[in-house]
Amino acid sequence: MRFLIYEIDSKEVSVEEQIEIWRHAGLPEPTLMVFTGNKSVHVYYVLDKPCGVAEGERARAGLSAQVDGYLAKTYSAEVKTDHSMHRANQPLRLAGSVHPDTGQRAEIVGGCEKRYALEDILQCCPEVEAPEKKSRANGSGFISQEHKKHLQIGDPERDIKIFIDIVENWLDPKSKETRGYNLFLMIGMVAHLLSSRSSDEWLLFPYWNDWCSKAPKYDGESALENKWSSFSNEGSREDHWDLGSLIEEARKFGYEPPSARPIELSPPQKEESATAPLLDDVFPAPLAHDLKLMSCFSPWPEALVINSYLVAVSTAARMGTEVVLCEATNFSVPLNLFHCVVGKTGTQKSPAQKALIKQPLVHYADYVRGLYEDKLASYNEQVKDSDDEYDPPKPATVSLSDTNQEGLEEQLITQEEYGLALLIAKDELAGVFISMDQYKGGGSKAGTGQGKQLLELYDGGSFETKRVGKSRFCSRTKVSITGSIQPDVLVKLQTDDDADGMWARFLFSELPSIPATLPRDVPRQQLEEIKLAREAVGEILRLIGSKNPPLLQLQLSTEAQAIFSDYYDRKSLEASKAALGSHAGLLNKAPGKVGRIAGLLWLISAAIDRPSCPAEIDASMVERAIRIVDHSDAYATQFQRMANQTEEERCSFRLHEIALKKPGRWISRRELGQGLDKHLRENFKAEQQREMLQELANNGYGEVRPGPKGGLEYRAAPDAGRDRGDEGGQG
C-alpha cells in the first residue's frame, strides 16, 4: 500500500472546514487533498516506501481514529470519517473526473507534496486493533444457521420471487424502522447478486429503484445506476449481504420464507479439462521414464509425481527468472510454486516428499554448498593479511523445514545475495503458517500478520520489517512451499470467501488411501535402473540451477500467447460468475499458475536437450500447464464445496458415501441411517432421508427401489462418488 487516506462522511462539515481539519486534529500537512465534486475531500498521506496491505489498513484505521476524536469533540459523535476508506481495494475518485450526481469536477485543493515515513504518521495517531474479519456464519447481518436451508443456490427463479415479495410487501420504505443506509445498500446488493445469476444483470434494478423512490430521501435513478455499477467492485467486501440477510431483516416485520423444498443435487459430471495429467503427456520421454521407475513401487498418482517434481524444478530455478505473460500490461510471474498434498494419515505423504522433491535436489544442494565454499575461500583470502574487519559470508540453503519469521527473513536476505530460491518443506502444511507466528506468541492460531506476509511472497516481492533494534530489507524473493494436509483439516480451513487467497495460490495433489506393500525379489538390473533414474532426475535440477543465467525472461510464442490469452479471458469470465468467493479466487489465480508451470516445463526441456529446445515457450507447454492447473483446481473446488455445504447436503452425501463402501449392494434406508452420526440422525428423520436418497437417484448418484414393509433401498453407482471426490482421500 502506497498511501494513507481519510474522508469525512458528513454534510455537517463544510468542504472549507474539511480542508483545515488536519491542523486541528494534530496531523502533519497532507501530501494531497482532492475535492470529490460533491460534499467531501479525500485527504492523502503518500508514503516514502510501500507497506503491506494489513499494516496499511491498520494505519488508515488509526488515521481515521485520530480525526474521529477531533470530530466527536467539535461536532458530535455521529460525525465520523468514512471507514470504508480503510480497505486497500476501496475505489477513489480521481482529480479531473466529473461527479455524476453534481456535475462538478473533482480537483486538487491543497497539499504539500511531501512523502512521509509510515512511523511519522502513526506517532500522531492512536493505536488500533487490526480490522476484524466478519464471519459469514456468525457475523451481524447474515442469516442464522437455523435458516441456512433458505440459501441453497440452484433455484434463481425461486430466490428472485422471494426478493420481490420481501421488497414489495414486507419492507415499507416510508417507515422509520426501515430507514438507513445499510438497508438501502443491502437491498441493492442482493438485487445485484441475484441479477448477476440470471441472464440479465439489470433484472432487479427497477425494483430497487422503485423502493428507493418511495423513501423520504431519493437521489434519483442516475445516482442509483452508478451505485449499481459499483457493486461489481464491492464483491470483495467482507461485509456484503446475500438473500439470507434480507430474509432475516424481513423476519423482523413478520415475514416467513417459504418452506425449503427437498435438496437438489447436481448430477455428477466429468470434465475433460479436469482429466488427470500423465507423465508421458507432460514431461519429455527420458524424464517421464525415469520418474516412473522411481515411483513404480509406491501408490502415488502420476499427477502427484508431476506436481512434486515441478516443485523441485521451481526450487532449482534461479531467482529473477520469470515468464512474461503479457508485456502490454506488465503481467509476468516468477517460477515458484505453492504445493499441497492432500491425504489421510498413513498414506505415505512424507516418503513422497522425500523421494520426489528432497532426494532429487541433493545434486543441486551440492552446487549451492559449493557457492558458499567459494565465498568463504574469498573471505579467508581477504582477511588473511588485512587489519580490517569483514563480515563472514552466510551459507545459502536449498530448503527449510522449521523456522520462525525472524529466521525466514534472515535466510531470505542471504538467498538474495546468492540469487537463489528457497523451498519451505513441511510434513504438515498448516505448521508453515503456525511457525511463522510463534515468536510473537501466536501459539496454535495461524493466519496472523507473519503468516500472511509469507503468502505475499508468492509473487516474488520485497519485504521490509522494522523491529526494536533491527530492521530487515529484501528487494527480491523467490519462495516455494510444499507440504501435506489431511482432508478433514483442509475442509475446516476452507471458507466461502478465502479472504487471504491462501488456497487459491496452491497446486493440489491427491494421495489416495491405497495400502502400500514392500516389493519382493526385485531383480538387480531393475534396482540399478532405478538408481540411474534417480541420478538422472537429480542431474536435471543441477543443470537448471547452475547453467541458466540469472534474470532470465522467458517469452511466449505467438501461438502460445493466443492460447494463454483465451484461457485468461475464460477464467476471468468464470470467476465473475462464481457463487463462492473462494472459487472465484481459485479461477483468478489459475492463469498465473499456468504461466509458472509453462516456464518450468521450458527449463526442463532446455536442461535435457538445449539445441532442440524452442527459444520461446511454445503452445504445447502452455497446453500441458493448463491441463495440470485445471486438474488441480477441479480437485480443490471439491473441498470448497464441502466446506460450504448445508447440513442437508452433508447428510445426503454421507448416505451416499456409506453406500459406496458396499459396492453393488442394495442397502435399506434404515441401515444407511444407522451409519450417520448422532447429530445428522437427530436432525434428519426417516422421511427426510428417503427424500434425499430419491434425489440422489434422480441425479445419477445411484438407484432406489421399494424395500420390504414399505421401506426404501438404495444402491450407489460405483463411479459417482469418485466424480464428486468422496473416495480416494476426501475423508
N, C-alpha and C positions, 0 to 999 in steps of 0.2 A: 504494500500500500504506500502511495507516494504523498499523500496529504491528509490532514485532518480538516473537518468541516463542521459547522453548525448552522442551523437556520431557526429563527424564532417563528413559531407556528401560531400566531395570534394577530388579529386585526387591532388589538388594543395598543400595540406598539407600532408607531408610525415608521415608515422607511427611514426618515431622517434620524429617529431615535435608534433604530437598529444599527445604523452606520457608526454610532458613537458608543454603543453599549460595551464593546470590548474594553474601553478605557475604565468604565465604572466597575466592570467585573474583575479587574486586576489582571488582565491578559496583555501580552505583547501586541504590538500593532500587526494586524493581519497581512499576509502576503498579498491577498487579493480579496476584493469584495465585489460581488455581482448582484445587481438588482434584477430580479427574475422577470419583471414586466407585470407583476401582479401586486402582491402585498408583502413580499418578503425579500430578504437579502441573504445570499449564500456567502458565508464568511470562511475563507480558506487560509490554512496554515500549511504551506508546502514544506516538505521535509528535505533535508540535505541528503539523506540516504533512505531508500525504501525500507519499510519494516514489514513483518509478517502480517497476515490477514487478522489472526486472532489478537495480536498485540495492537494493531491499528484500530480494530473495532473497540477494544477496551479503552484505548486512548481517546477515541471520539466520544465514548460514553463519559469519560472523565471531563472532557472539554464541555460537553452538554451540562454536566452536573454543576460545573463552576458558573456557567451562565444562568442555569435554572435557579441557583441560590440567590443571585442578584435579582432576577425577575420576581421571585417569590416575595422578597423584601420590599421591592419598589412598586410592584403592581399587585399581583395576587398569586396564590398557589395554583390557580388554574392557567396562568400564563407560563408556557414552557417552550423549550426548543422541540423540534421535530425529531423524535428518537429513531425514526426510520433512517435518518442520516448516518446512524452508527454502522449500518451494513455496508460492506465493501462493494456490493453489487447494486447499490441504490442509484437509479438514473438521475442525472443532474441536467439542469438547463444551461446551455452554452450561451455565452455572451454573443449577441448578434442575432439570436433566434427570436422569433415573434411568439408571444404568449397567445395561445388560441382563444382564451376567454376575454382578454382585454384588448388584443391587437397591439399592445405595446411591445417594444423591442427590449430584450434583456441587454444590459450594458454594465461595463465596469465602472464602479462608483468610488473606488478607493483602494488603498493598499500600498505597502512599501516595497514589494517585490523581493523581500528578504526570505531566504530559506532557513529553516530552523532545525536544530537537533531535536529529536523527539523528547529527550530528557528535559530540554529547556521549556517545552510546553507543559510536560507532565508536572514539573515542580510548581506550576501555577494552579494546578487542578487537584481536587480531592481524589484519593484512591477509590476505585470502584471495583466490584466483582466482575468477573467475566460474564458477558451476556448469557443468560440461562437458555438452554435449548428446550423448547417446548416439546412435550411428548404427544404423539398422536393418540396414544391410548388414554392418557390421563389429563392432557392439557386442557386449560379452560377453553370453552367454545367447541370442543369436539364431542362427538356422540359417545355416550357411555357404552361400556362393554355389553350391558344388558340389551341395548338396542342395535348392536352391531349387525344383526341379521338384516336390517333395512338398508345396508350399504353394499349389498352384493352388486358388483359391476357385471353387466352382461345383459341387462334389460334397459337400454337407454330410453325406450318409449315409456316404460313404467315410471322411471325416475323423472322424466320431463313432466308427466302428468302430476306427479306428487309436487314438483316445484310450482307448477301453475296453480294448483289447488291451494297451496300454502300462501302464495303471494296474492292471489285474488280474493281469498276468503278468510284468512286467519291472521294476517299481519296488516293492520289498518295503518296506512302511512300518516293519517291525521291524528292518531292517538299519541299522547305524551309518552306512553310506555314503549312506543316503537321508534321514537326519535333517537338520533345519534348516528355518528359517522360509522361506527362498527357495523350496525345492522345494514345501513346503506351499502357498505363495502361488501358485507357477507352476501347479500342478495345478488349483487353484481358479479362477484367472483364465482358463486355457484352457478349462476346463469351462464357465465362464460365457460366454465368447466363442462357443463352438460352439453352446451352447444358445440364445443370442440370435439365431443364424442359422436356428433351427428354429421351429416353431410353438409350442414350449413352453419358456419362459425358464428353467424349473427342471428341464429334462430330465435333465441330467447331475449335478445336485446329489447324488442318492443315491450315486453312485459316489465322489464326493469325500468325502462324509460317511463312507462305508464304509471308505475308505482311511485317513482320519484316525482313525477309531475303533480301528483296529488298531495305531496308533502308540503309543509309550510315553506321550506327553502328548496328552490329548484333552480339550478344553474343553467338549464337549457339543454336541448338534445345534443348540440355540438360539443359541449363540455363532457357529456356522458359518453359520446362516441370516442373522444380522446382517452377517457379513463378506461373504457372497454378495451381499446387497443393496447393500453399499457399493461393489461393483465397478463399478456404473454411474457412480460418481463417480471411479473410478480410471481411466476411459477416456482421460483426457487425460495420464496419466503417460507420460513419455518412456521409461521403462524397463520397460514392460509386455511380457508374453510372448505368443506365439502357438503354434500347434500345432508349427511348425518348431522352436521352442525345446525343447518336450517331446520331440520326436523326437531332437534332439541329446543331451539328457540320457539318454534310454533307450539310445542307442547305446553309452554308456559301459559298459552291462551286457550288451552283445551283441545288442541289438535291431537289426534291419534292416527298414526300411519296405518295403511292397510296391512293386513296380516301377511307376513312373509310367506311366499309360496315355497314349495319344495325346492331344494337347491338344484341348480342346473350346472352340469359339468361339461366342459368342452371335450369333444371326442379326442382320443389320443391321436397324435399326428407325428409323422416322421418327416423332417425337413431334410432335403438333400444337402443343404448348406451346412447342416449340423452333423453330417456323417463323420465318424472318427477318422482322422488322418492316419495314414500308414507310412512306415519308414521308407518303403520303396518309392512312394509318391512325393515325399518331402525332401529327402537328402540324396546327394549323389550316391551311385550304386556302391562304391567301396565303403563309404561311411555307413550306409544302411546295413550292409552285410556285417560289418564289424559290431555295430550296436546290437544286431540280432544275436550274434554269437555271445556277446557279453551278458545278455538278458535271457538266454534260451532256457535257463533252469529256474527262472523267477516268474511269479504271477503278475507281471507288470504289463498293463495295456501299452500298445505301441504309442498311443497319444501321450502317456506319461513319460515314456522314454524320450520322445521328441522334445517335449517341453523342458524336461530336466536337462537334456544336453544343450538346448538353446540357452538356458540359464548359465551353464558353464561357458559357452561361447561369449555371452554378454559380459562375463567377468573378465575374460581374456582381452576383449576388445578395448583398445586404448581410449583413455579419457579424451574427449574432444571429437571423437568420431561420431558423425551424425548423418542422418538421411534428410535431404531437402525434399519435402513433400509438395510444397507449393511456394515457389520463390516469390510470387506476387504478393502473398500475404505473410511472408516470413515464417511459414509453417515448417518447422523442422523438428526432429526428435533425436535424442541421444539413444545409444544402443544398450540400454539397460532393461531389465525385466523384473517384475514382481511376480512370484510364482507360489501357488498354494496347492499342496497335495491333500486331498480330502479322503480320509479312510478311517475305519474303526480301529480300536486298539487291537494290536496283533496282526495288522495287515502289511507288515514289513515296510513301513514308511521310512524308517531310519536307514535300513540297508539299501533302499532305492536311492536315497540322497547320497550315501557314501559311494555306491557303485557307479552312479550316473553323473555325479557332479564333482564330489571331492576327490575321488581317485583319479579321474581324467585330468584334473587340474594340477596333479603333482609335478609334471614336467614344467608347466608354466610357473609353478611356485619356485622351482629351482632357478628359473630365469630371473624371477623377481628377487630372489635371495642374492643372485649374482650382481644385480644392480646396486644393492645395498653394500655388498662387499667392495665393489669398485669405489663407491662414495667413501667408504671407511678407509680404504687404502689411500685415496687422495687426501683425506683429512689427516691421516697419520703423517703423510709426507709434508703436509702444510705446516703442522705444528712441531715437527721434529727439530728444526733449527730456529724456531720463532719464539720470541718472548710474549707475543700477543696471544690473547685467549680467544678461542673459536668454539662455537657450539658443535659438539659431535653430531653427525647425521643420525637421524632416526630411521629405523628399518620400516620399509613398506611391508604390507602383508597382502595376502590374497583374500582371506576371509576372516570374519569374526563370528563367534557363536555366543559370546556372553560379554556384554559391556553396558555401561550406563551412558547417559547423554554426554557427560564430560569426556569420557573415554572415546566415544564415537567422534566427537568434534576434533579432538586431538589427532586421531588417526586419519580423519578426512583431510586435515591440513597437510599431514605427511604424504598422503596419497596424491594430493595435488602437486606437491614438489616433484614427484616421480612421474606424474601424468598417468596414473593407474586407477582402475576401477576398484571398488571394494564390494565383496559379497558378504551379506549378513545371512548366515545359515543357522536355523534353529530347528530342533526336533519338533517343538510345539510353537506354531507361528504366533499365537496370542502372546507368548513370552517376549517377542520382539518389542511390542508396544508397551508391555508392562515394565520391562527392564529400563526402557528409556526414561521412566518416571521415578525410579527407585531413589535416586539421590535427592529428590525433593520430597521424599516420604510418601510417594504415590501409592505404596502398598500394592494391593491386588487390583486396583482400579486403573485400567488402561484408558487411553484416549484423552489425556490432558495435553498441555501445550507441547511437551517434548515429543510425545508420540506423533502428534500431528506434524511437527516440524520434519520428522523423518519422511512422512508422506509427501511433504512439499519438495523433497529432494528427488522425487520421481522424474521431474523434468530437467534435472541436472543443474539447478540454480545455485546461487551463492547463499551463504548464511553469515550472519554477524550476531554474536551473542555477547552481552555485557554482564559480567558478574562482578561482585565486590573484589577488587584487587586484580582482576584479569579479564581481558576481552579476547575473543577469538573471531577470526575472519577467514573466510574461504571464498574465493571468487568463482571456482568451478567445482562441481562434484559429479561423481558417477557411482551410484549405489544400486546394486541388485539385491533382491531379497528372495529367499526360498525357505520354505518350512511346511509343516503339515498341521492339520487340524482335524478334529473329529466331527462327523456330520452334524450331530446334535448341538455341538458347541457353535458351529458356523451358523446354524439356523437361529440360535439365540442371539448371535451378534448382528444378524441382519436386521435392518429397519426398512420401512417403506420408502424413506427418502434418502438414506445413506448420506447424511448431510456432509460428511467429510470426503465422500467419493472414495473411501478407503478400498472397498472391494471392487469397485469399477476398474481400478488400476491393475488388478491381478489376472494372470492366466491361471485357470483351474484345471487340475488333473485328478481324475477319479482313480482310486485304488480299491477295487472290489474286494469283498471278503471271500477270497478264494484260498482254500488251505494250501500251504506250501509244503513240498516234500523235498528231501535231500536226494540229489541224484546218486545213483549207484553204478559202479563198474563203468565209469566214463573212460573211453579209450584215451590212451596217452596222446595220440595225434590230435584229438579234439581239444584236450587240455592245452596243448601247445598252440593251437589255432586261437583259442580264447585269449591266451597270454599275449600273442602277437596283436590281436584285435585291440586289446586294452592299450598296448603301446602306441598303435597307430592312431587311436582316438585321442589319446593324450598329446601326441605329436602335433595334431592339427591345432589344438589350443595353443601350444607353444609357438607355432608359426604365426598364428593370428596375433598373439600378444607381442611378438618380437620383431616381426618383419614389416608390419603395416606402419606407415608414418603417422605421427600424431596430427590432430586437427584434420583428419581425412573427411571430406564432404562427399557423400555418395548421392548421385543424381538418379532420377527415374528416366527410363527411356520414354519416348513419345507414346508408345503403346501402353507401357506400364502406367504412365501418368493418366491416360484416359480411363483405364480400369480402376485406378485408385480414386480418381475424382468421382466416377459413377458410384463407387462404394461409399465414399464420404457423403455424397448427396443422399443416398438411400438411407444410411444410418441416421443422418440428421432428421430426415422426414419421419422415420420410425420413432426416434426419440421424442419428437414433438407430439406424437400421438400416444406415447406410453402412459399407461394408467398409474404406474408406480414411479416415484422419483428415482428409486434405486435402479430400476430397469432403464430409465432414460439416461442415467449416469453411465451405465454399462455400454449402452449404444453410442453415446458421445465419445467415450474413451476408445472404442473399437478401432477407428482409423489410425490413431496414434500407435496402438499395439501392432497393427498390421505393418506400419512403416518400420517399427523397430525390428520385427521378425524378418521382413524382407531384407533389411540391411544385414542382419546376422547370416541369412542364407547366402548373401553375396560374399561375405567374408569367408564362409566355409568353402564356397566354390573357388574363390581365389587361392585359398590355402592348399586345396587339393590339386588344382591344375590351373595355375595363373595364366599360362599362354592362351588357354581356351575360354577363360572367364570373360564375359562381356564387360566392356568398360563401364556400363551403367547397369543399374538394377533392371532386369528385364521383366516382361509381363508374367512369365511363369513363376518368378519369385514372388511377385505380388499375389498371384492367384493362390499359391501354396500358403502364403501367410494368411490370406483371408480364410482359407479352409481351417487353419489351426485356430484362429481367433473366434470364428463363428461356432466351432465345436465347443470351445471353452466357454463362451458366453451362453450358449444354449444350456450347458450344464449348470452354470452359475444362476441362470434365471430360475431354475427349479427351486433353488434354495430361497430366492427372494419370494417366490410364490408361497412356499411352505411357511416362511417367516410371517407372511401376511394373510394366512388362511383364516377364515372364520371357523368357529367351533364346529359348524355343520360340515364344512369341507374336511376338517381334520378327522371327524368321526367317520365320514363316508369313505375316505381313502384308507383309514385304518381298517375298516371292514374288508376292503379290497385287499389290503396288504396281508391280512390274516388268511384270506382265501388263497392268495398266491403261494403261501407256504405249503399248501396241499394241492399241487397242480393236478388238473384233470378231475378232481373230485367234486361232487355235488355236496354242499355243506348247508346245513339248516341255519336259518336266521338265528335260532336260539344258540347254537354252537358258536357262531360268529360273534354274537353279542357278548357271550361269556369271555371272549378274548379282549374286550375293551377294558380300559382302566375304569376305576370306580367313578371318576368324575364324568366320563362320557356316558357310562351306563345310567347314571342318575339324571343326566340332562336330556338324554335321547332314549325314549321308551321304545317298546317293540314296534308300534305302528310307524314311528318316525324312522326306525332302522329299516323297515320294509320299504318305505318310500325311497330311502337312499339306495338300497340295492336295486330297486326298479330303475332309478335314474342312472345308476352305473351301467346297467344292462342297455338302457336306451342309447347311451353314448359310446357303446362299443367296448366297455371295460370287462364285460362278462355276459353271462346268461342267467335268467331266472326261470323257475318252474314251480308249480304248486307242490307243496310238500304234504306229508300225511297230516290229517286232522286240521286241514285248512291253513297250514303254515306255508312258508316260502323257503325255497332252496336256491343257492347261488353257486355258480361255477365261474372262476376268474379266467379270462382269456390269458394265455401264457405270456404274450408279449406286451400287454397293456401296461403293466407295472413298470416294465423296463423303459418304455417310452416316457413315462412320467418321471422316472428316476427313483422309484421307491425301492428298487432292488439294487444290488451292487453298490453298497456303501452309503445309502441315504440314511439309514438308521430310523 
